[in-house]
Amino acid sequence: MAVNESAIQDAAETAARLDAEFAGADTAELMRAAIKDLFPGRIALVSSFGADSAVLLHMTAQIDKAMPVLFIDTQLLFEETLAYRDKLVALLGLTNVIALKPKPALLAAEDPENFLWARDPDRCCQIRKVLPLAEALEGYDAWITGRKRFQGRSREMLALFDSEGSRVKVNPLAHWPAEKVADYLDAFNLPRHPLVAKNYLSIGCVPCTSPVKPGEDVRAGRWRGQAKIECGLHTLPLCAGADI
């Protein structure tokens, strides 16, 4: 579905205004405002149930356990990620976690052997991540991400609020350093993703994720050896009707 220029401009202006308004705000208060006041009933948390995901999932559970949590199941995830998801959902009492999966017909046509990641990783991400999320976000005015500035040069200028097409994106942890994430997990006795202990500091699909070596960027293990640094969820406007 095409998005008109006016809606895109409105989202950009709203994001800029909110970014200024909430500069320096407590993160939990920002989350509550976004969920209850700014976009009530029209916002979702998108979570990978990855290395740092427990922070926002815990905050969300304190505000509204029925908040939509969108989880992209690419069908190529680590078994540890699926088990961690189930553990956190039960622990936090989340009641509206929605698994998004790629369309079987599209996989059958373009990736019948589950090997598209090797010959065309961008298209693999589009089929398995971008298109499912684009479809799921139809009808929402905003979504919450777990992106942080310390995750690499492509994110070092990340704002608390930005926009994607006609939607506002909320990045509550944008300014959090890694140490603050760890302190939060400790303070609330939240379990770590089991692969973190094996130096998987950014966790995606099995074939495109590797451990991070000492001194490397936390996302160095994603698409190692390739120019690719993002899956596509945060680089272009999401459109459910665009088979990109």
CORBELSUL-V533907 format. One record per backbone hydrogen bond with DSSP energy under -1.0 kcal/mol. CO is the residue of the C=O (numbers start at 1). NH is the residue of the N-H. E is the energy in kcal/mol with one decimal. If there is no record, write none. Layout:
co:CO nh:NH e:E
co:CO nh:NH e:E
//
This chain:
co:4 nh:8 e:-1.8
co:5 nh:9 e:-2.5
co:6 nh:10 e:-2.5
co:7 nh:11 e:-2.1
co:8 nh:12 e:-2.1
co:9 nh:13 e:-2.5
co:10 nh:14 e:-2.6
co:11 nh:15 e:-2.5
co:12 nh:16 e:-2.1
co:13 nh:17 e:-2.3
co:14 nh:18 e:-2.6
co:15 nh:19 e:-2.5
co:16 nh:20 e:-1.7
co:17 nh:21 e:-2.3
co:18 nh:22 e:-2.5
co:22 nh:25 e:-2.5
co:26 nh:30 e:-2.3
co:27 nh:31 e:-2.5
co:28 nh:32 e:-2.2
co:29 nh:33 e:-2.5
co:30 nh:34 e:-2.5
co:31 nh:35 e:-2.4
co:32 nh:36 e:-2.9
co:33 nh:37 e:-1.8
co:33 nh:38 e:-3.3
co:34 nh:39 e:-1.7
co:39 nh:42 e:-2.3
co:42 nh:141 e:-2.3
co:42 nh:142 e:-1.6
co:44 nh:144 e:-2.7
co:45 nh:70 e:-2.9
co:52 nh:55 e:-1.5
co:53 nh:57 e:-2.0
co:54 nh:58 e:-2.3
co:55 nh:59 e:-2.2
co:56 nh:60 e:-2.6
co:57 nh:61 e:-2.1
co:58 nh:62 e:-1.5
co:60 nh:64 e:-3.2
co:64 nh:67 e:-1.8
co:65 nh:95 e:-2.8
co:68 nh:45 e:-2.5
co:69 nh:98 e:-3.1
co:70 nh:47 e:-2.2
co:71 nh:100 e:-3.3
co:76 nh:206 e:-3.1
co:78 nh:82 e:-1.5
co:79 nh:83 e:-2.3
co:80 nh:84 e:-2.3
co:81 nh:85 e:-2.5
co:82 nh:86 e:-2.0
co:83 nh:87 e:-2.1
co:84 nh:88 e:-2.6
co:85 nh:89 e:-2.7
co:86 nh:90 e:-1.9
co:87 nh:91 e:-2.4
co:88 nh:92 e:-2.9
co:89 nh:93 e:-1.2
co:89 nh:94 e:-1.2
co:96 nh:69 e:-2.4
co:98 nh:71 e:-2.8
co:100 nh:73 e:-2.7
co:103 nh:107 e:-2.2
co:104 nh:108 e:-2.7
co:105 nh:109 e:-1.7
co:106 nh:110 e:-2.4
co:107 nh:111 e:-2.8
co:111 nh:114 e:-1.5
co:115 nh:118 e:-1.3
co:116 nh:120 e:-3.0
co:120 nh:124 e:-2.1
co:121 nh:125 e:-2.3
co:122 nh:126 e:-2.0
co:123 nh:127 e:-2.5
co:124 nh:128 e:-2.5
co:125 nh:129 e:-2.5
co:125 nh:130 e:-2.0
co:126 nh:131 e:-2.6
co:129 nh:133 e:-2.1
co:130 nh:134 e:-2.6
co:131 nh:135 e:-2.2
co:132 nh:136 e:-2.0
co:133 nh:137 e:-2.2
co:135 nh:138 e:-1.0
co:137 nh:140 e:-2.4
co:141 nh:168 e:-2.3
co:142 nh:44 e:-1.2
co:143 nh:170 e:-2.8
co:144 nh:46 e:-2.5
co:148 nh:151 e:-1.3
co:152 nh:155 e:-1.9
co:155 nh:158 e:-2.0
co:160 nh:171 e:-3.7
co:162 nh:169 e:-3.5
co:164 nh:167 e:-2.3
co:167 nh:164 e:-3.0
co:168 nh:143 e:-2.0
co:169 nh:162 e:-2.4
co:170 nh:145 e:-3.0
co:171 nh:174 e:-2.0
co:173 nh:176 e:-1.7
co:174 nh:149 e:-2.7
co:177 nh:181 e:-1.5
co:178 nh:182 e:-2.2
co:179 nh:183 e:-2.3
co:180 nh:184 e:-2.2
co:181 nh:185 e:-2.2
co:182 nh:186 e:-2.2
co:183 nh:187 e:-2.8
co:184 nh:188 e:-1.9
co:185 nh:190 e:-2.7
co:186 nh:189 e:-1.2
co:193 nh:196 e:-1.9
co:195 nh:198 e:-1.2
co:195 nh:200 e:-1.9
co:196 nh:199 e:-2.1
co:199 nh:201 e:-1.0
co:199 nh:212 e:-3.7
co:206 nh:209 e:-1.2
co:208 nh:223 e:-2.5
co:213 nh:216 e:-2.3
co:217 nh:220 e:-2.1
co:219 nh:222 e:-1.7
co:221 nh:210 e:-1.8
co:223 nh:226 e:-2.0
co:239 nh:242 e:-1.8
co:242 nh:244 e:-1.9
//
